[in-house]
Amino acid sequence: MLGLLLVAAGCARQVPPDLVAGPPATTQAGTPAGTPAGDIAVQVLRRYLGTPSENSFPERAFPTVYVMDHTFGDAADPSGKQAGGVPIPAGTQQRIADALAPATKVVFVADRETVLEHKESCARVKDDAILITLGPPVGDARRVTVGVNGFVACLGATWLTYVVQYQSGDGWQVTGTTGSMSIA
């Protein structure tokens, strides 16, 4: 069963994945300057994993979270192909994993098939874990959007887009969602 809530989303430019954390100074091209995208990804993952109404698993904590090691522009699109993608640098992967430990073990994977089991024609993530695909941050030095797909099984997945804003003194914070949200 797939429920869709469609809301028109505005256009914005993709921010390079290694130029996304505060402080929100900008480069000549207008993109944020600073440390790698780990700050934004950590906030997105904390919000997604900690908000059952958005991850579709109200009574479940995931001790292991698999995250794709590339960002995909169509991560929040249920019919997206997630081809190509932009690699998440190894240092950024480590910062994300460290920030979410010890509450959650984050394991980055290059191929989703390595963490899927196929039982009775229904794919599911091994070890009762979740597989998360992140989109690249899109926006400017103060506000970006990040698409997310969380997959547990063929009838256990969500797609949505978070709004993440830079707040003086607090850094990057998820302030809500935008665009469509789909649940399977």
Accessible surface in RSA format (square Angstrom, percent):
REM  Atomic radii and reference values for relative SASA: ProtOr
REM  Chains: A
REM  Algorithm: Lee & Richards
REM  Probe-radius: 1.40
REM  Slices: 20
REM RES _ NUM      All-atoms   Total-Side   Main-Chain    Non-polar    All polar
REM                ABS   REL    ABS   REL    ABS   REL    ABS   REL    ABS   REL
RES MET A   1   198.61 102.9 155.90 103.2  42.71 101.7 134.53 114.4  64.08  84.9
RES LEU A   2    92.65  51.6  64.00  45.8  28.65  72.0  64.00  45.0  28.65  77.1
RES GLY A   3    42.44  52.3   0.00   N/A  42.44  52.3  37.45 102.8   4.99  11.2
RES LEU A   4   101.19  56.4  62.41  44.6  38.78  97.5  64.11  45.0  37.08  99.8
RES LEU A   5   115.75  64.5 114.03  81.6   1.72   4.3 115.10  80.8   0.65   1.7
RES LEU A   6   133.47  74.3 105.72  75.6  27.75  69.8 105.99  74.4  27.48  73.9
RES VAL A   7    83.47  54.9  67.69  61.3  15.78  38.0  74.38  64.6   9.09  24.7
RES ALA A   8   103.57  95.2  68.39 105.5  35.18  80.0  80.04 112.7  23.54  62.3
RES ALA A   9    69.24  63.7  37.49  57.9  31.75  72.2  40.37  56.9  28.87  76.5
RES GLY A  10    77.73  95.9   0.00   N/A  77.73  95.9  42.29 116.0  35.44  79.4
RES CYS A  11   138.04 104.4 100.09 111.6  37.95  89.2  40.38 102.3  97.66 105.3
RES ALA A  12    65.25  60.0  28.59  44.1  36.66  83.4  41.57  58.5  23.68  62.7
RES ARG A  13   108.02  45.4  97.98  49.9  10.04  23.9  70.59  96.5  37.44  22.7
RES GLN A  14    87.73  49.1  66.91  48.9  20.82  49.6  23.65  50.3  64.08  48.6
RES VAL A  15     0.00   0.0   0.00   0.0   0.00   0.0   0.00   0.0   0.00   0.0
RES PRO A  16    47.73  34.8  42.68  38.9   5.05  18.3  47.48  39.2   0.25   1.5
RES PRO A  17    21.68  15.8  21.04  19.2   0.64   2.3  21.04  17.4   0.64   4.0
RES ASP A  18    72.84  51.0  67.58  67.3   5.25  12.4  15.96  37.6  56.88  56.7
RES LEU A  19    57.59  32.1  57.59  41.2   0.00   0.0  57.59  40.4   0.00   0.0
RES VAL A  20     0.00   0.0   0.00   0.0   0.00   0.0   0.00   0.0   0.00   0.0
RES ALA A  21     0.00   0.0   0.00   0.0   0.00   0.0   0.00   0.0   0.00   0.0
RES GLY A  22    14.94  18.4   0.00   N/A  14.94  18.4   5.38  14.8   9.56  21.4
RES PRO A  23    90.83  66.2  89.67  81.7   1.16   4.2  89.83  74.2   1.00   6.2
RES PRO A  24    23.47  17.1  12.68  11.6  10.79  39.2  13.18  10.9  10.29  64.0
RES ALA A  25    60.98  56.1  47.40  73.1  13.58  30.9  59.23  83.4   1.75   4.6
RES THR A  26    77.06  54.8  48.74  49.4  28.32  67.5  19.69  26.5  57.36  86.7
RES THR A  27    50.18  35.7  36.08  36.6  14.11  33.6  43.62  58.6   6.56   9.9
RES GLN A  28   197.17 110.3 154.64 113.0  42.53 101.3  65.65 139.7 131.52  99.8
RES ALA A  29    81.39  74.8  49.45  76.3  31.94  72.7  62.91  88.6  18.48  49.0
RES GLY A  30    23.43  28.9   0.00   N/A  23.43  28.9  21.13  58.0   2.29   5.1
RES THR A  31    11.80   8.4  11.80  12.0   0.00   0.0   9.23  12.4   2.57   3.9
RES PRO A  32     0.00   0.0   0.00   0.0   0.00   0.0   0.00   0.0   0.00   0.0
RES ALA A  33    30.09  27.7  29.12  44.9   0.97   2.2  29.21  41.1   0.88   2.3
RES GLY A  34    40.81  50.3   0.00   N/A  40.81  50.3  20.96  57.5  19.86  44.5
RES THR A  35    75.47  53.7  72.37  73.4   3.10   7.4  71.58  96.2   3.89   5.9
RES PRO A  36    37.98  27.7  36.35  33.1   1.64   6.0  36.35  30.0   1.64  10.2
RES ALA A  37    12.54  11.5  12.33  19.0   0.21   0.5  12.33  17.4   0.21   0.6
RES GLY A  38     3.66   4.5   0.00   N/A   3.66   4.5   3.66  10.1   0.00   0.0
RES ASP A  39    70.32  49.3  66.12  65.8   4.20   9.9  15.62  36.8  54.70  54.6
RES ILE A  40     1.71   1.0   1.71   1.3   0.00   0.0   1.71   1.2   0.00   0.0
RES ALA A  41    10.68   9.8   8.73  13.5   1.95   4.4  10.68  15.0   0.00   0.0
RES VAL A  42    11.03   7.3  11.03  10.0   0.00   0.0  11.03   9.6   0.00   0.0
RES GLN A  43    39.62  22.2  38.42  28.1   1.20   2.8   1.16   2.5  38.46  29.2
RES VAL A  44     0.00   0.0   0.00   0.0   0.00   0.0   0.00   0.0   0.00   0.0
RES LEU A  45     0.10   0.1   0.10   0.1   0.00   0.0   0.10   0.1   0.00   0.0
RES ARG A  46   114.48  48.1 103.16  52.6  11.32  27.0  46.16  63.1  68.32  41.4
RES ARG A  47    68.97  29.0  60.94  31.1   8.03  19.1  28.37  38.8  40.60  24.6
RES TYR A  48     0.64   0.3   0.64   0.4   0.00   0.0   0.07   0.1   0.57   0.7
RES LEU A  49    35.56  19.8  17.90  12.8  17.65  44.4  17.90  12.6  17.65  47.5
RES GLY A  50    58.48  72.1   0.00   N/A  58.48  72.1  31.48  86.4  27.00  60.5
RES THR A  51    31.04  22.1  30.19  30.6   0.85   2.0  22.23  29.9   8.81  13.3
RES PRO A  52    55.27  40.3  53.16  48.5   2.10   7.6  53.37  44.1   1.89  11.8
RES SER A  53    89.36  75.5  63.04  84.1  26.32  60.6  58.88 125.4  30.47  42.7
RES GLU A  54    18.75  10.8  18.75  14.2   0.00   0.0   6.75  13.1  12.00   9.8
RES ASN A  55     1.13   0.8   1.10   1.1   0.03   0.1   0.00   0.0   1.13   1.1
RES SER A  56    35.03  29.6  11.02  14.7  24.00  55.3  19.79  42.1  15.24  21.3
RES PHE A  57    32.88  16.5  30.52  18.9   2.37   6.2  32.14  19.5   0.75   2.1
RES PRO A  58    97.97  71.4  79.39  72.4  18.58  67.5  79.39  65.5  18.58 115.5
RES GLU A  59   172.08  98.8 131.16  99.2  40.91  97.4  55.62 107.6 116.46  95.1
RES ARG A  60    84.33  35.4  66.63  34.0  17.71  42.2  35.57  48.6  48.76  29.6
RES ALA A  61    92.99  85.5  68.24 105.3  24.75  56.3  74.42 104.8  18.57  49.2
RES PHE A  62    10.71   5.4   2.65   1.6   8.06  21.0   2.87   1.7   7.84  22.4
RES PRO A  63    92.83  67.7  82.44  75.2  10.38  37.7  88.03  72.7   4.79  29.8
RES THR A  64    24.21  17.2  24.12  24.5   0.08   0.2   4.23   5.7  19.98  30.2
RES VAL A  65     0.11   0.1   0.11   0.1   0.00   0.0   0.11   0.1   0.00   0.0
RES TYR A  66    15.97   7.5  15.97   9.1   0.00   0.0   6.68   5.0   9.29  11.5
RES VAL A  67     0.03   0.0   0.03   0.0   0.00   0.0   0.03   0.0   0.00   0.0
RES MET A  68    12.89   6.7  12.63   8.4   0.26   0.6  12.63  10.7   0.26   0.4
RES ASP A  69    26.86  18.8  26.03  25.9   0.83   2.0   1.76   4.1  25.11  25.0
RES HIS A  70    48.37  26.4  48.26  33.5   0.11   0.3  27.36  28.2  21.01  24.5
RES THR A  71     9.43   6.7   8.27   8.4   1.16   2.8   8.27  11.1   1.16   1.8
RES PHE A  72    13.52   6.8  12.78   7.9   0.74   1.9  13.52   8.2   0.00   0.0
RES GLY A  73    73.30  90.4   0.00   N/A  73.30  90.4  28.37  77.8  44.93 100.6
RES ASP A  74    43.66  30.6  36.72  36.5   6.95  16.4  27.33  64.3  16.34  16.3
RES ALA A  75     0.22   0.2   0.01   0.0   0.21   0.5   0.01   0.0   0.21   0.6
RES ALA A  76    19.16  17.6  14.69  22.7   4.47  10.2  15.31  21.6   3.85  10.2
RES ASP A  77    61.76  43.3  56.34  56.1   5.42  12.8  20.01  47.1  41.76  41.6
RES PRO A  78    50.76  37.0  25.15  22.9  25.61  93.1  25.41  21.0  25.35 157.5
RES SER A  79    84.19  71.1  67.28  89.8  16.92  39.0  53.32 113.5  30.88  43.3
RES GLY A  80    25.04  30.9   0.00   N/A  25.04  30.9   4.82  13.2  20.22  45.3
RES LYS A  81   172.60  84.2 147.35  90.4  25.26  60.1 104.36  93.9  68.24  72.7
RES GLN A  82    38.82  21.7  23.62  17.3  15.20  36.2  12.72  27.1  26.10  19.8
RES ALA A  83    83.25  76.5  54.93  84.8  28.32  64.4  61.67  86.8  21.58  57.2
RES GLY A  84    66.48  82.0   0.00   N/A  66.48  82.0  43.24 118.7  23.24  52.0
RES GLY A  85    34.61  42.7   0.00   N/A  34.61  42.7   6.85  18.8  27.75  62.2
RES VAL A  86    49.95  32.9  49.36  44.7   0.59   1.4  49.87  43.3   0.08   0.2
RES PRO A  87    81.50  59.4  77.12  70.3   4.38  15.9  77.12  63.7   4.38  27.3
RES ILE A  88    13.60   7.7   9.26   6.9   4.35  10.5   9.36   6.7   4.24  11.5
RES PRO A  89    55.87  40.7  45.72  41.7  10.14  36.9  55.83  46.1   0.04   0.2
RES ALA A  90    81.75  75.2  68.57 105.8  13.19  30.0  69.28  97.6  12.47  33.0
RES GLY A  91    38.74  47.8   0.00   N/A  38.74  47.8  31.24  85.7   7.51  16.8
RES THR A  92     1.42   1.0   1.30   1.3   0.12   0.3   1.07   1.4   0.35   0.5
RES GLN A  93    36.14  20.2  35.80  26.2   0.34   0.8   5.74  12.2  30.40  23.1
RES GLN A  94   102.52  57.3  99.93  73.0   2.59   6.2  40.79  86.8  61.74  46.8
RES ARG A  95   108.86  45.7 104.26  53.1   4.60  11.0  67.11  91.7  41.75  25.3
RES ILE A  96     0.38   0.2   0.38   0.3   0.00   0.0   0.38   0.3   0.00   0.0
RES ALA A  97    20.06  18.4  17.91  27.6   2.16   4.9  18.28  25.7   1.78   4.7
RES ASP A  98    87.65  61.4  71.84  71.5  15.81  37.4  28.88  68.0  58.77  58.6
RES ALA A  99    40.71  37.4  19.35  29.9  21.36  48.6  31.04  43.7   9.67  25.6
RES LEU A 100    13.39   7.5   8.50   6.1   4.89  12.3  11.13   7.8   2.26   6.1
RES ALA A 101    52.78  48.5  38.36  59.2  14.42  32.8  38.49  54.2  14.29  37.9
RES PRO A 102   141.28 103.0 111.39 101.5  29.89 108.6 116.93  96.5  24.34 151.3
RES ALA A 103    89.71  82.5  56.52  87.2  33.19  75.5  68.38  96.3  21.34  56.5
RES THR A 104    17.85  12.7  16.40  16.6   1.45   3.5   1.95   2.6  15.90  24.0
RES LYS A 105   133.10  64.9 124.08  76.1   9.02  21.5  75.08  67.6  58.02  61.8
RES VAL A 106    14.76   9.7   0.00   0.0  14.76  35.6   0.00   0.0  14.76  40.0
RES VAL A 107    45.71  30.1  42.36  38.4   3.34   8.1  45.71  39.7   0.00   0.0
RES PHE A 108    35.77  17.9  11.19   6.9  24.58  64.0  11.27   6.8  24.50  70.1
RES VAL A 109    16.89  11.1  11.74  10.6   5.15  12.4  16.89  14.7   0.00   0.0
RES ALA A 110    76.41  70.3  50.79  78.4  25.62  58.3  50.79  71.5  25.62  67.9
RES ASP A 111    70.39  49.3  66.40  66.1   3.99   9.4  25.12  59.1  45.27  45.2
RES ARG A 112    67.15  28.2  66.60  34.0   0.55   1.3  37.26  50.9  29.89  18.1
RES GLU A 113    96.42  55.4  84.34  63.8  12.08  28.8  48.29  93.4  48.13  39.3
RES THR A 114    84.40  60.0  61.63  62.5  22.77  54.3  67.51  90.7  16.89  25.5
RES VAL A 115     3.39   2.2   3.30   3.0   0.09   0.2   3.39   2.9   0.00   0.0
RES LEU A 116    22.58  12.6   5.26   3.8  17.32  43.5   5.26   3.7  17.32  46.6
RES GLU A 117    61.98  35.6  56.56  42.8   5.43  12.9  25.02  48.4  36.96  30.2
RES HIS A 118   117.98  64.5  85.34  59.3  32.65  83.5  69.67  71.8  48.32  56.2
RES LYS A 119   112.15  54.7 105.71  64.9   6.43  15.3  66.77  60.1  45.38  48.3
RES GLU A 120   172.25  98.9 136.04 102.9  36.21  86.2  64.58 124.9 107.67  87.9
RES SER A 121   120.12 101.5  72.77  97.1  47.35 109.1  57.21 121.8  62.91  88.1
RES CYS A 122    37.15  28.1  36.76  41.0   0.39   0.9  22.58  57.2  14.57  15.7
RES ALA A 123    18.44  17.0  16.26  25.1   2.18   5.0  16.26  22.9   2.18   5.8
RES ARG A 124    84.84  35.6  84.84  43.3   0.00   0.0  11.29  15.4  73.56  44.6
RES VAL A 125     1.96   1.3   0.00   0.0   1.96   4.7   0.00   0.0   1.96   5.3
RES LYS A 126    70.58  34.4  70.34  43.2   0.24   0.6  24.36  21.9  46.22  49.2
RES ASP A 127    98.13  68.7  67.64  67.3  30.49  72.1  31.25  73.5  66.88  66.7
RES ASP A 128    80.57  56.4  76.52  76.2   4.05   9.6  19.68  46.3  60.89  60.7
RES ALA A 129     0.05   0.0   0.00   0.0   0.05   0.1   0.00   0.0   0.05   0.1
RES ILE A 130     0.13   0.1   0.13   0.1   0.00   0.0   0.13   0.1   0.00   0.0
RES LEU A 131     0.52   0.3   0.52   0.4   0.00   0.0   0.52   0.4   0.00   0.0
RES ILE A 132     0.00   0.0   0.00   0.0   0.00   0.0   0.00   0.0   0.00   0.0
RES THR A 133     0.29   0.2   0.29   0.3   0.00   0.0   0.00   0.0   0.29   0.4
RES LEU A 134     4.45   2.5   4.37   3.1   0.08   0.2   4.37   3.1   0.08   0.2
RES GLY A 135     3.66   4.5   0.00   N/A   3.66   4.5   2.09   5.7   1.57   3.5
RES PRO A 136     7.35   5.4   5.80   5.3   1.55   5.6   5.80   4.8   1.55   9.7
RES PRO A 137     6.96   5.1   6.96   6.3   0.00   0.0   6.96   5.7   0.00   0.0
RES VAL A 138    35.44  23.3  34.31  31.1   1.13   2.7  34.31  29.8   1.13   3.1
RES GLY A 139     9.87  12.2   0.00   N/A   9.87  12.2   9.02  24.8   0.84   1.9
RES ASP A 140    67.50  47.3  67.50  67.2   0.00   0.0  21.10  49.7  46.40  46.3
RES ALA A 141     6.99   6.4   6.57  10.1   0.42   0.9   6.57   9.3   0.42   1.1
RES ARG A 142   133.86  56.2 132.43  67.5   1.43   3.4  59.44  81.2  74.42  45.1
RES ARG A 143   105.35  44.2 103.18  52.6   2.17   5.2  32.09  43.9  73.26  44.4
RES VAL A 144     0.42   0.3   0.00   0.0   0.42   1.0   0.42   0.4   0.00   0.0
RES THR A 145    28.66  20.4  27.88  28.3   0.78   1.8  13.95  18.7  14.70  22.2
RES VAL A 146     3.63   2.4   3.39   3.1   0.24   0.6   3.63   3.2   0.00   0.0
RES GLY A 147    10.90  13.4   0.00   N/A  10.90  13.4   5.37  14.7   5.53  12.4
RES VAL A 148     0.05   0.0   0.05   0.0   0.00   0.0   0.05   0.0   0.00   0.0
RES ASN A 149     6.24   4.3   6.24   6.0   0.00   0.0   0.00   0.0   6.24   6.0
RES GLY A 150     1.01   1.2   0.00   N/A   1.01   1.2   0.06   0.2   0.96   2.1
RES PHE A 151    25.32  12.7  25.32  15.7   0.00   0.0  25.32  15.4   0.00   0.0
RES VAL A 152    13.10   8.6  13.03  11.8   0.07   0.2  13.03  11.3   0.07   0.2
RES ALA A 153    24.41  22.4  24.41  37.7   0.00   0.0  24.41  34.4   0.00   0.0
RES CYS A 154    56.18  42.5  40.72  45.4  15.46  36.3  29.01  73.5  27.16  29.3
RES LEU A 155   134.80  75.1 109.76  78.5  25.04  62.9 110.27  77.4  24.53  66.0
RES GLY A 156     5.38   6.6   0.00   N/A   5.38   6.6   5.38  14.8   0.00   0.0
RES ALA A 157     1.81   1.7   1.69   2.6   0.12   0.3   1.81   2.6   0.00   0.0
RES THR A 158     0.20   0.1   0.20   0.2   0.00   0.0   0.18   0.2   0.02   0.0
RES TRP A 159    33.15  13.3  32.84  15.9   0.31   0.7  27.61  14.7   5.54   9.0
RES LEU A 160     0.67   0.4   0.67   0.5   0.00   0.0   0.67   0.5   0.00   0.0
RES THR A 161    25.03  17.8  24.89  25.2   0.14   0.3  12.21  16.4  12.82  19.4
RES TYR A 162     0.00   0.0   0.00   0.0   0.00   0.0   0.00   0.0   0.00   0.0
RES VAL A 163    12.19   8.0  12.19  11.0   0.00   0.0  12.19  10.6   0.00   0.0
RES VAL A 164     0.00   0.0   0.00   0.0   0.00   0.0   0.00   0.0   0.00   0.0
RES GLN A 165    62.15  34.8  62.15  45.4   0.00   0.0   4.89  10.4  57.26  43.4
RES TYR A 166    41.13  19.2  30.37  17.3  10.75  28.0   6.38   4.8  34.74  42.8
RES GLN A 167    66.76  37.3  62.86  45.9   3.89   9.3  26.89  57.2  39.86  30.2
RES SER A 168   104.04  87.9  77.38 103.3  26.66  61.4  40.27  85.8  63.77  89.3
RES GLY A 169    81.16 100.1   0.00   N/A  81.16 100.1  43.36 119.0  37.80  84.7
RES ASP A 170    95.95  67.2  75.02  74.7  20.94  49.5  15.68  36.9  80.27  80.1
RES GLY A 171    22.01  27.1   0.00   N/A  22.01  27.1  18.82  51.6   3.19   7.1
RES TRP A 172     7.01   2.8   1.67   0.8   5.34  12.5   1.67   0.9   5.34   8.7
RES GLN A 173    55.74  31.2  55.74  40.7   0.00   0.0  10.60  22.6  45.14  34.2
RES VAL A 174    25.03  16.5   4.82   4.4  20.21  48.7   4.82   4.2  20.21  54.8
RES THR A 175    63.53  45.2  26.28  26.6  37.25  88.8  28.22  37.9  35.31  53.4
RES GLY A 176    17.56  21.7   0.00   N/A  17.56  21.7  17.56  48.2   0.00   0.0
RES THR A 177    68.46  48.7  41.16  41.7  27.30  65.1   8.27  11.1  60.19  91.0
RES THR A 178    40.22  28.6  31.35  31.8   8.87  21.1  18.60  25.0  21.61  32.7
RES GLY A 179    14.55  17.9   0.00   N/A  14.55  17.9   5.22  14.3   9.33  20.9
RES SER A 180    34.07  28.8  27.65  36.9   6.42  14.8   5.94  12.6  28.13  39.4
RES MET A 181    41.41  21.4  38.01  25.2   3.40   8.1  12.68  10.8  28.73  38.1
RES SER A 182     1.18   1.0   1.13   1.5   0.05   0.1   0.00   0.0   1.18   1.7
RES ILE A 183    72.34  41.2  71.28  53.1   1.06   2.5  71.28  51.3   1.06   2.9
RES ALA A 184    24.21  22.3  11.59  17.9  12.63  28.7  20.30  28.6   3.92  10.4
END  Absolute sums over single chains surface
CHAIN  1 A     8961.4       6752.3       2209.1       5159.3       3802.0
END  Absolute sums over all chains
TOTAL          8961.4       6752.3       2209.1       5159.3       3802.0
